[in-house]
Amino acid sequence: MVPDAPHHHYFRTKEGRWRGKIRFEVTDPRGLRASALALADKWSLRSLALASRLSALVLTTTVDYASRGHLNEVLHTTRVTNLWAPVYRSAETVFLADDGHSFRVEGREAFFPFLRPHSWVAEGAVAPDRDGAAYRIPCFGTTMEQETRATPAGLEIAQRTPFSRATVLLTRQRPPRA
């Protein structure tokens, strides 16, 4: 373990609970219709876009570096609510690689009505300046590219698939542990 490595610094400084409103849109409706995605996945993307326009999709996430960072692991949770009703939840473990930048994420997620949770694996790397990260995450039968960047306003997240785009500005709700 190198506690000052970029990925250790990145996740240690993100410790705590974060929250923000999701702005989601389908950017290529024709491409989505013509894609090989499952009908249910196409419907889910369209439903998310509609919910984002009509109501308040809120993402709440927790980062726990303190309990396992010394083992090169970070615990992470994600929850999305629509008008306070949960519609998505996920629990992940981030495994920090020896190179000081890259990481692997193993997660278990479920969408409402939470009857069929499934596992997924993603990869990512922390930027050399230690204030951002890039992820490649499986999402709705395709790959979502996510970029995060620490700013004075909070943690900005941009997510893209070939058919959609989402943005979130997360603000810290609970500070790191003492």
N, CA, C and O of each residue as an XYZ file, in Angstrom:
712
protein
N       0.835     -1.177      0.000
C       0.000      0.000      0.000
C       0.884      1.247      0.000
O       1.852      1.331      0.756
N       0.549      2.197     -0.840
C       1.215      3.493     -0.867
C       0.132      4.524     -0.553
O      -0.610      4.930     -1.447
N       0.030      4.959      0.727
C      -1.092      5.811      1.106
C      -1.127      7.162      0.402
O      -2.167      7.821      0.407
N      -0.024      7.592     -0.202
C      -0.029      8.865     -0.907
C      -0.199      8.687     -2.419
O      -0.131      9.663     -3.166
N      -0.417      7.459     -2.872
C      -0.638      7.202     -4.305
C      -1.884      7.967     -4.752
O      -2.792      8.192     -3.952
N      -1.933      8.368     -6.025
C      -3.088      9.142     -6.499
C      -4.442      8.514     -6.176
O      -5.354      9.224     -5.752
N      -4.599      7.193     -6.366
C      -5.925      6.629     -6.092
C      -6.253      6.612     -4.602
O      -7.415      6.774     -4.232
N      -5.255      6.418     -3.739
C      -5.520      6.497     -2.298
C      -5.942      7.918     -1.926
O      -6.915      8.113     -1.197
N      -5.212      8.897     -2.426
C      -5.543     10.300     -2.140
C      -6.967     10.622     -2.623
O      -7.753     11.227     -1.894
N      -7.287     10.214     -3.848
C      -8.597     10.518     -4.439
C      -9.730      9.977     -3.571
O     -10.632     10.724     -3.193
N      -9.689      8.683     -3.254
C     -10.796      8.088     -2.503
C     -10.798      8.538     -1.042
O     -11.870      8.687     -0.455
N      -9.635      8.757     -0.444
C      -9.584      9.240      0.941
C     -10.244     10.620      1.055
O     -10.957     10.893      2.020
N     -10.003     11.483      0.069
C     -10.594     12.830      0.120
C     -12.075     12.843     -0.256
O     -12.740     13.864     -0.082
N     -12.598     11.740     -0.764
C     -14.029     11.643     -1.095
C     -14.824     10.936     -0.010
O     -16.030     10.736     -0.158
N     -14.166     10.556      1.075
C     -14.811      9.861      2.192
C     -16.048     10.638      2.646
O     -16.003     11.860      2.786
N     -17.146      9.924      2.875
C     -18.351     10.550      3.402
C     -19.581     10.228      2.575
O     -19.587      9.299      1.768
N     -20.614     11.015      2.794
C     -21.900     10.836      2.103
C     -22.112     12.036      1.177
O     -21.897     13.183      1.568
N     -22.537     11.749     -0.057
C     -22.721     12.774     -1.083
C     -24.127     12.653     -1.658
O     -24.737     11.584     -1.620
N     -24.640     13.781     -2.199
C     -26.005     13.763     -2.742
C     -26.122     14.813     -3.846
O     -25.533     15.891     -3.759
N     -26.901     14.479     -4.897
C     -27.138     15.442     -5.959
C     -28.252     15.004     -6.891
O     -28.588     13.822     -6.973
N     -28.825     15.984     -7.600
C     -29.899     15.714     -8.554
C     -29.307     15.268     -9.893
O     -28.333     15.843    -10.377
N     -29.909     14.240    -10.477
C     -29.452     13.687    -11.748
C     -30.176     14.387    -12.893
O     -31.398     14.530    -12.870
N     -29.425     14.814    -13.876
C     -29.969     15.316    -15.148
C     -29.631     14.250    -16.184
O     -28.459     14.034    -16.492
N     -30.651     13.583    -16.725
C     -30.438     12.464    -17.653
C     -31.229     12.700    -18.926
O     -32.383     13.124    -18.878
N     -30.609     12.427    -20.063
C     -31.327     12.548    -21.335
C     -30.845     11.494    -22.327
O     -29.680     11.097    -22.323
N     -31.755     11.061    -23.159
C     -31.402     10.213    -24.300
C     -30.942     11.165    -25.393
O     -31.704     12.028    -25.828
N     -29.705     11.013    -25.836
C     -29.123     11.932    -26.815
C     -29.252     11.439    -28.250
O     -29.124     12.228    -29.187
N     -29.502     10.152    -28.435
C     -29.627      9.581    -29.776
C     -30.794      8.596    -29.810
O     -30.577      7.384    -29.773
N     -32.047      9.107    -29.882
C     -33.212      8.216    -29.860
C     -33.221      7.214    -31.018
O     -33.572      6.050    -30.826
N     -32.840      7.659    -32.213
C     -32.816      6.728    -33.360
C     -31.782      5.644    -33.166
O     -32.043      4.473    -33.442
N     -30.611      6.025    -32.692
C     -29.564      5.042    -32.421
C     -29.985      4.049    -31.361
O     -29.681      2.860    -31.452
N     -30.690      4.544    -30.347
C     -31.189      3.664    -29.291
C     -32.197      2.668    -29.859
O     -32.125      1.474    -29.571
N     -33.143      3.166    -30.674
C     -34.135      2.268    -31.285
C     -33.474      1.214    -32.162
O     -33.897      0.058    -32.157
N     -32.442      1.591    -32.916
C     -31.786      0.667    -33.847
C     -30.763     -0.239    -33.169
O     -30.266     -1.179    -33.789
N     -30.443      0.031    -31.906
C     -29.385     -0.731    -31.227
C     -29.829     -2.155    -30.916
O     -31.010     -2.492    -31.000
N     -28.856     -2.974    -30.556
C     -29.111     -4.364    -30.194
C     -29.453     -4.523    -28.710
O     -29.564     -5.647    -28.219
N     -29.622     -3.409    -27.996
C     -29.974     -3.506    -26.585
C     -31.307     -4.222    -26.420
O     -32.178     -4.165    -27.288
N     -31.442     -4.889    -25.300
C     -32.701     -5.562    -24.987
C     -33.816     -4.516    -24.883
O     -33.571     -3.378    -24.483
N     -35.017     -4.903    -25.240
C     -36.168     -4.010    -25.189
C     -36.337     -3.409    -23.782
O     -36.650     -2.227    -23.641
N     -36.128     -4.227    -22.757
C     -36.255     -3.734    -21.383
C     -35.212     -2.658    -21.088
O     -35.510     -1.695    -20.382
N     -34.004     -2.801    -21.610
C     -32.957     -1.796    -21.398
C     -33.293     -0.499    -22.133
O     -33.069      0.590    -21.605
N     -33.825     -0.611    -23.341
C     -34.248      0.583    -24.077
C     -35.348      1.309    -23.308
O     -35.321      2.534    -23.183
N     -36.304      0.559    -22.801
C     -37.396      1.135    -22.032
C     -36.867      1.812    -20.774
O     -37.332      2.892    -20.411
N     -35.886      1.179    -20.095
C     -35.313      1.756    -18.876
C     -34.641      3.096    -19.160
O     -34.804      4.043    -18.391
N     -33.895      3.182    -20.246
C     -33.242      4.448    -20.600
C     -34.269      5.536    -20.888
O     -34.118      6.672    -20.437
N     -35.309      5.192    -21.637
C     -36.363      6.176    -21.930
C     -37.094      6.602    -20.656
O     -37.425      7.776    -20.490
N     -37.342      5.655    -19.766
C     -38.024      5.956    -18.508
C     -37.187      6.875    -17.625
O     -37.716      7.780    -16.981
N     -35.881      6.636    -17.600
C     -34.999      7.508    -16.822
C     -35.030      8.938    -17.356
O     -35.075      9.895    -16.584
N     -35.006      9.074    -18.668
C     -35.045     10.409    -19.278
C     -36.352     11.116    -18.923
O     -36.340     12.300    -18.587
N     -37.459     10.414    -18.992
C     -38.752     11.007    -18.653
C     -38.799     11.397    -17.175
O     -39.246     12.490    -16.829
N     -38.336     10.496    -16.310
C     -38.335     10.793    -14.871
C     -37.441     11.985    -14.556
O     -37.762     12.790    -13.681
N     -36.329     12.101    -15.261
C     -35.420     13.230    -15.038
C     -36.079     14.558    -15.403
O     -35.843     15.574    -14.750
N     -36.906     14.545    -16.449
C     -37.595     15.777    -16.864
C     -38.771     16.127    -15.966
O     -39.019     17.301    -15.690
N     -39.496     15.109    -15.510
C     -40.748     15.354    -14.809
C     -40.651     15.390    -13.290
O     -41.528     15.940    -12.623
N     -39.606     14.816    -12.749
C     -39.527     14.734    -11.291
C     -38.084     14.933    -10.845
O     -37.274     15.511    -11.569
N     -37.781     14.463     -9.682
C     -36.458     14.694     -9.097
C     -35.742     13.373     -8.852
O     -35.915     12.754     -7.802
N     -34.939     12.943     -9.819
C     -34.067     11.794     -9.600
C     -32.885     12.275     -8.765
O     -32.179     13.203     -9.158
N     -32.674     11.647     -7.621
C     -31.602     12.061     -6.723
C     -30.666     10.882     -6.489
O     -31.101      9.770     -6.186
N     -29.378     11.149     -6.637
C     -28.351     10.146     -6.397
C     -27.718     10.437     -5.039
O     -27.287     11.559     -4.772
N     -27.668      9.425     -4.193
C     -26.987      9.507     -2.908
C     -25.915      8.425     -2.911
O     -26.181      7.279     -3.271
N     -24.715      8.792     -2.513
C     -23.621      7.840     -2.548
C     -22.777      7.973     -1.288
O     -22.686      9.051     -0.701
N     -22.163      6.874     -0.880
C     -21.249      6.907      0.246
C     -19.905      6.342     -0.199
O     -19.834      5.422     -1.014
N     -18.854      6.911      0.352
C     -17.499      6.437      0.116
C     -16.893      6.136      1.481
O     -16.819      7.013      2.342
N     -16.459      4.888      1.676
C     -15.831      4.469      2.926
C     -14.405      4.019      2.625
O     -14.161      2.857      2.300
N     -13.481      4.949      2.737
C     -12.059      4.635      2.563
C     -11.452      4.197      3.896
O     -10.582      3.326      3.924
N     -11.900      4.789      4.990
C     -11.263      4.610      6.296
C     -11.220      3.154      6.755
O     -10.220      2.727      7.334
N     -12.275      2.385      6.511
C     -12.318      1.037      7.086
C     -11.460      0.015      6.336
O     -11.037     -0.973      6.937
N     -11.190      0.222      5.041
C     -10.448     -0.797      4.289
C      -9.376     -0.231      3.359
O      -8.734     -0.986      2.630
N      -9.176      1.079      3.376
C      -8.168      1.679      2.506
C      -6.784      1.099      2.718
O      -6.010      0.970      1.770
N      -6.467      0.747      3.963
C      -5.166      0.145      4.250
C      -5.005     -1.224      3.575
O      -3.890     -1.737      3.476
N      -6.098     -1.805      3.118
C      -6.071     -3.083      2.385
C      -6.226     -2.870      0.873
O      -6.442     -3.821      0.122
N      -6.111     -1.593      0.436
C      -6.290     -1.235     -0.977
C      -7.714     -1.485     -1.456
O      -7.927     -1.850     -2.612
N      -8.685     -1.290     -0.574
C     -10.096     -1.459     -0.909
C     -10.896     -0.260     -0.407
O     -10.609      0.294      0.654
N     -11.891      0.128     -1.179
C     -12.791      1.205     -0.799
C     -14.218      0.675     -0.940
O     -14.566      0.075     -1.957
N     -15.035      0.898      0.081
C     -16.435      0.482      0.018
C     -17.263      1.665     -0.455
O     -17.038      2.807     -0.054
N     -18.232      1.363     -1.320
C     -18.999      2.432     -1.957
C     -20.443      1.960     -2.101
O     -20.691      0.792     -2.402
N     -21.386      2.861     -1.888
C     -22.792      2.546     -2.144
C     -23.388      3.628     -3.033
O     -22.935      4.773     -3.033
N     -24.399      3.252     -3.782
C     -25.131      4.184     -4.632
C     -26.617      3.907     -4.463
O     -27.055      2.758     -4.406
N     -27.372      4.985     -4.385
C     -28.833      4.852     -4.299
C     -29.447      5.970     -5.125
O     -29.045      7.128     -5.010
N     -30.419      5.626     -5.955
C     -31.155      6.624     -6.730
C     -32.604      6.567     -6.280
O     -33.198      5.494     -6.169
N     -33.165      7.754     -6.020
C     -34.569      7.844     -5.633
C     -35.300      8.751     -6.611
O     -34.711      9.648     -7.213
N     -36.582      8.501     -6.755
C     -37.460      9.344     -7.562
C     -38.615      9.752     -6.661
O     -39.422      8.917     -6.252
N     -38.686     11.035     -6.357
C     -39.691     11.531     -5.409
C     -39.613     10.735     -4.110
O     -40.643     10.305     -3.590
N     -38.430     10.538     -3.588
C     -38.104      9.856     -2.343
C     -38.300      8.347     -2.385
O     -37.977      7.682     -1.401
N     -38.807      7.775     -3.460
C     -38.960      6.324     -3.552
C     -37.701      5.737     -4.199
O     -37.272      6.222     -5.246
N     -37.108      4.714     -3.603
C     -35.892      4.132     -4.182
C     -36.194      3.425     -5.504
O     -37.158      2.668     -5.611
N     -35.346      3.688     -6.514
C     -35.503      3.040     -7.819
C     -34.253      2.261     -8.218
O     -34.301      1.454     -9.147
N     -33.131      2.493     -7.526
C     -31.880      1.801     -7.838
C     -31.024      1.786     -6.584
O     -31.011      2.737     -5.803
N     -30.312      0.683     -6.412
C     -29.330      0.626     -5.328
C     -28.187     -0.293     -5.738
O     -28.361     -1.248     -6.495
N     -27.022      0.031     -5.213
C     -25.835     -0.728     -5.557
C     -24.842     -0.653     -4.404
O     -24.748      0.363     -3.715
N     -24.112     -1.730     -4.206
C     -23.009     -1.759     -3.246
C     -21.784     -2.249     -4.002
O     -21.833     -3.268     -4.691
N     -20.683     -1.511     -3.866
C     -19.489     -1.834     -4.632
C     -18.261     -1.881     -3.733
O     -18.219     -1.256     -2.673
N     -17.273     -2.630     -4.179
C     -15.939     -2.598     -3.593
C     -14.991     -2.171     -4.689
O     -14.975     -2.750     -5.775
N     -14.190     -1.140     -4.394
C     -13.188     -0.640     -5.325
C     -11.857     -1.236     -4.885
O     -11.440     -1.058     -3.740
N     -11.189     -1.945     -5.797
C      -9.895     -2.565     -5.518
C      -8.807     -1.712     -6.164
O      -8.751     -1.589     -7.388
N      -7.949     -1.129     -5.343
C      -6.902     -0.231     -5.819
C      -5.693     -1.038     -6.291
O      -5.188     -1.892     -5.562
N      -5.235     -0.764     -7.509
C      -4.128     -1.508     -8.116
C      -2.785     -0.989     -7.607
O      -2.692      0.115     -7.071
N      -1.763     -1.795     -7.784
C      -0.416     -1.456     -7.326
C       0.214     -0.292     -8.075
O       1.178      0.295     -7.585
N      -0.306      0.060     -9.255
C       0.309      1.138    -10.045
C       0.025      2.532     -9.507
O       0.596      3.509     -9.993
N      -0.851      2.640     -8.508
C      -1.147      3.921     -7.897
C      -2.245      4.719     -8.568
O      -2.685      5.732     -8.024
N      -2.703      4.290     -9.739
C      -3.738      5.029    -10.479
C      -4.982      4.186    -10.758
O      -6.099      4.635    -10.502
N      -4.807      2.992    -11.269
C      -5.954      2.215    -11.760
C      -6.643      1.458    -10.629
O      -6.079      1.227     -9.559
N      -7.885      1.083    -10.915
C      -8.678      0.329     -9.955
C      -9.705     -0.511    -10.694
O     -10.011     -0.268    -11.861
N     -10.230     -1.505     -9.986
C     -11.303     -2.371    -10.477
C     -12.458     -2.230     -9.494
O     -12.245     -2.139     -8.285
N     -13.675     -2.213    -10.014
C     -14.863     -2.094     -9.171
C     -15.707     -3.348     -9.360
O     -16.009     -3.740    -10.487
N     -16.081     -3.965     -8.262
C     -17.012     -5.095     -8.297
C     -18.254     -4.665     -7.540
O     -18.181     -4.266     -6.378
N     -19.405     -4.749     -8.217
C     -20.637     -4.276     -7.600
C     -21.776     -5.252     -7.735
O     -21.734     -6.193     -8.527
N     -22.778     -5.006     -6.953
C     -24.037     -5.761     -7.011
C     -25.134     -4.712     -7.002
O     -25.216     -3.899     -6.081
N     -25.983     -4.729     -8.035
C     -27.004     -3.702     -8.191
C     -28.373     -4.308     -8.392
O     -28.514     -5.475     -8.756
N     -29.382     -3.485     -8.145
C     -30.764     -3.888     -8.387
C     -31.581     -2.637     -8.691
O     -31.373     -1.574     -8.105
N     -32.506     -2.794     -9.618
C     -33.446     -1.739     -9.971
C     -34.797     -2.097     -9.385
O     -35.098     -3.271     -9.171
N     -35.618     -1.078     -9.122
C     -36.963     -1.332     -8.615
C     -37.670     -2.292     -9.554
O     -37.645     -2.061    -10.763
N     -38.286     -3.332     -9.083
C     -38.704     -3.625     -7.725
C     -37.706     -4.483     -6.933
O     -38.107     -5.149     -5.979
N     -36.431     -4.484     -7.299
C     -35.340     -5.123     -6.566
C     -35.474     -6.637     -6.461
O     -35.003     -7.239     -5.496
N     -36.108     -7.246     -7.442
C     -36.311     -8.697     -7.405
C     -35.140     -9.471     -8.001
O     -34.916    -10.626     -7.640
N     -34.393     -8.851     -8.907
C     -33.323     -9.592     -9.588
C     -32.012     -8.804     -9.544
O     -31.610     -8.216    -10.548
N     -31.349     -8.791     -8.398
C     -30.064     -8.101     -8.355
C     -29.040     -8.849     -9.205
O     -29.126    -10.068     -9.359
N     -28.082     -8.124     -9.751
C     -27.027     -8.796    -10.500
C     -25.686     -8.119    -10.242
O     -25.619     -6.963     -9.824
N     -24.635     -8.866    -10.500
C     -23.278     -8.400    -10.253
C     -22.673     -7.830    -11.519
O     -23.074     -8.182    -12.628
N     -21.701     -6.944    -11.343
C     -21.005     -6.338    -12.467
C     -19.574     -6.001    -12.053
O     -19.256     -5.906    -10.868
N     -18.727     -5.825    -13.054
C     -17.329     -5.459    -12.832
C     -16.996     -4.305    -13.759
O     -17.356     -4.319    -14.936
N     -16.304     -3.301    -13.222
C     -15.907     -2.125    -14.000
C     -14.423     -1.857    -13.758
O     -13.778     -2.491    -12.922
N     -13.913     -0.901    -14.516
C     -12.509     -0.512    -14.340
C     -12.420      0.999    -14.388
O     -13.325      1.679    -14.872
N     -11.313      1.509    -13.878
C     -11.137      2.948    -13.899
C      -9.722      3.334    -13.525
O      -8.879      2.487    -13.231
N      -9.485      4.633    -13.545
C      -8.183      5.170    -13.172
C      -8.364      6.588    -12.648
O      -9.235      7.330    -13.101
N      -7.533      6.942    -11.697
C      -7.531      8.285    -11.137
C      -6.586      9.140    -11.959
O      -5.523      8.679    -12.372
N      -6.972     10.380    -12.194
C      -6.163     11.317    -12.966
C      -4.860     11.616    -12.223
O      -4.814     11.550    -10.995
N      -3.804     11.943    -12.967
C      -2.522     12.257    -12.320
C      -2.607     13.402    -11.308
O      -1.835     13.430    -10.349
N      -3.536     14.351    -11.508
C      -3.658     15.465    -10.557
C      -4.430     15.075     -9.289
O      -4.562     15.885     -8.371
N      -4.934     13.848     -9.238
C      -5.613     13.265     -8.075
C      -6.968     13.886     -7.762
O      -7.533     13.605     -6.704
N      -7.503     14.717     -8.642
C      -8.790     15.356     -8.406
C      -9.908     14.829     -9.294
O     -11.024     15.345     -9.238
N      -9.642     13.826    -10.105
C     -10.660     13.278    -10.988
C     -10.404     11.807    -11.241
O      -9.347     11.275    -10.901
N     -11.386     11.161    -11.843
C     -11.255      9.747    -12.189
C     -12.110      9.460    -13.416
O     -13.100     10.144    -13.675
N     -11.716      8.448    -14.154
C     -12.482      7.987    -15.318
C     -12.819      6.517    -15.099
O     -11.971      5.730    -14.678
N     -14.067      6.159    -15.389
C     -14.575      4.806    -15.193
C     -15.151      4.281    -16.509
O     -15.597      5.058    -17.353
N     -15.136      2.961    -16.676
C     -15.859      2.257    -17.743
C     -16.732      1.229    -17.033
O     -16.241      0.244    -16.482
N     -18.064      1.489    -17.060
C     -19.004      0.721    -16.252
C     -20.054      0.081    -17.156
O     -20.623      0.762    -18.008
N     -20.324     -1.223    -16.986
C     -21.422     -1.820    -17.752
C     -22.752     -1.219    -17.305
O     -23.009     -1.059    -16.112
N     -23.589     -0.891    -18.287
C     -24.852     -0.216    -17.970
C     -25.871     -0.497    -19.069
O     -25.633     -0.167    -20.231
N     -26.986     -1.096    -18.720
C     -28.071     -1.350    -19.672
C     -27.574     -2.015    -20.951
O     -27.980     -1.621    -22.044
N     -26.719     -2.997    -20.839
C     -26.280     -3.741    -22.013
C     -25.241     -3.026    -22.858
O     -24.938     -3.482    -23.960
N     -24.692     -1.930    -22.382
C     -23.643     -1.211    -23.103
C     -22.614     -0.740    -22.070
O     -22.710     -1.097    -20.896
N     -21.647      0.046    -22.492
C     -20.647      0.567    -21.573
C     -20.890      2.053    -21.337
O     -21.026      2.835    -22.278
N     -20.939      2.421    -20.070
C     -21.067      3.825    -19.697
C     -19.674      4.331    -19.332
O     -18.952      3.704    -18.556
N     -19.316      5.462    -19.900
C     -18.068      6.115    -19.533
C     -18.409      7.220    -18.554
O     -19.248      8.077    -18.834
N     -17.759      7.194    -17.417
C     -18.031      8.176    -16.369
C     -16.756      8.926    -16.047
O     -15.688      8.333    -15.904
N     -16.881     10.226    -15.935
C     -15.772     11.062    -15.492
C     -16.227     11.820    -14.259
O     -17.328     12.371    -14.223
N     -15.365     11.843    -13.247
C     -15.639     12.615    -12.044
C     -14.537     13.652    -11.886
O     -13.394     13.434    -12.290
N     -14.895     14.773    -11.298
C     -13.932     15.859    -11.112
C     -14.325     16.635     -9.867
O     -15.463     17.089     -9.745
N     -13.379     16.790     -8.936
C     -13.601     17.606     -7.744
C     -13.538     19.073     -8.142
O     -12.614     19.499     -8.835
N     -14.533     19.847     -7.695
C     -14.585     21.288     -7.962
C     -14.915     21.992     -6.653
O     -15.291     21.334     -5.683
N     -14.783     23.308     -6.605
C     -15.178     24.017     -5.379
C     -16.656     23.800     -5.019
O     -17.019     23.866     -3.844
N     -17.506     23.545     -6.016
C     -18.937     23.345     -5.763
C     -19.264     21.938     -5.273
O     -20.320     21.728     -4.676
N     -18.382     20.973     -5.513
C     -18.643     19.590     -5.133
C     -17.959     18.644     -6.087
O     -16.918     18.969     -6.658
N     -18.532     17.488     -6.260
C     -17.985     16.471     -7.155
C     -18.877     16.395     -8.389
O     -20.029     15.968     -8.306
N     -18.338     16.813     -9.533
C     -19.092     16.784    -10.788
C     -18.936     15.418    -11.438
O     -17.828     14.894    -11.551
N     -20.051     14.852    -11.860
C     -20.052     13.555    -12.541
C     -20.705     13.730    -13.896
O     -21.782     14.316    -14.012
N     -20.040     13.213    -14.923
C     -20.613     13.167    -16.276
C     -20.582     11.717    -16.728
O     -19.538     11.068    -16.664
N     -21.721     11.204    -17.184
C     -21.840      9.826    -17.644
C     -22.353      9.823    -19.077
O     -23.281     10.555    -19.422
N     -21.727      8.980    -19.911
C     -22.149      8.891    -21.314
C     -22.216      7.436    -21.756
O     -21.359      6.618    -21.420
N     -23.268      7.141    -22.524
C     -23.354      5.893    -23.283
C     -23.495      6.320    -24.737
O     -23.611      7.513    -25.014
N     -23.488      5.379    -25.666
C     -23.696      5.784    -27.056
C     -25.043      6.484    -27.296
O     -25.226      7.133    -28.326
N     -25.991      6.353    -26.343
C     -27.340      6.865    -26.556
C     -27.789      7.901    -25.530
O     -28.860      8.490    -25.679
N     -26.983      8.132    -24.485
C     -27.469      8.970    -23.390
C     -26.349      9.771    -22.737
O     -25.159      9.538    -22.948
N     -26.806     10.734    -21.927
C     -25.871     11.551    -21.159
C     -26.542     11.884    -19.828
O     -27.743     12.145    -19.767
N     -25.739     11.867    -18.767
C     -26.229     12.260    -17.448
C     -25.184     13.125    -16.771
O     -23.983     12.935    -16.963
N     -25.652     14.076    -15.979
C     -24.752     14.896    -15.170
C     -25.318     14.977    -13.761
O     -26.531     14.974    -13.549
N     -24.400     15.048    -12.810
C     -24.773     15.168    -11.407
C     -23.719     16.044    -10.737
O     -22.525     15.873    -10.981
N     -24.144     16.960     -9.911
C     -23.233     17.682     -9.039
C     -23.511     17.188     -7.626
O     -24.543     17.502     -7.032
N     -22.574     16.411     -7.102
C     -22.729     15.879     -5.754
C     -22.156     16.860     -4.740
O     -21.067     17.400     -4.932
N     -22.888     17.084     -3.674
C     -22.374     17.891     -2.575
C     -22.262     17.001     -1.348
O     -23.081     16.110     -1.122
N     -21.229     17.266     -0.564
C     -20.982     16.432      0.617
C     -22.070     16.686      1.645
O     -22.344     17.829      2.008
N     -22.688     15.602      2.111
C     -23.737     15.684      3.116
C     -23.211     15.347      4.505
O     -23.728     15.813      5.519
N     -22.184     14.537      4.519
C     -21.593     14.136      5.804
C     -20.086     14.121      5.612
O     -19.593     13.517      4.659
N     -19.353     14.770      6.489
C     -17.901     14.852      6.309
C     -17.213     13.521      6.585
O     -17.833     12.586      7.091
N     -15.928     13.443      6.249
C     -15.176     12.223      6.540
C     -15.159     11.935      8.043
O     -15.372     12.816      8.876
N     -14.901     10.683      8.343
C     -14.763     10.312      9.751
C     -13.517     10.964     10.342
O     -12.553     11.259      9.636
N     -13.562     11.177     11.638
C     -12.395     11.763     12.320
C     -11.262     10.750     12.402
O     -10.198     11.056     12.940
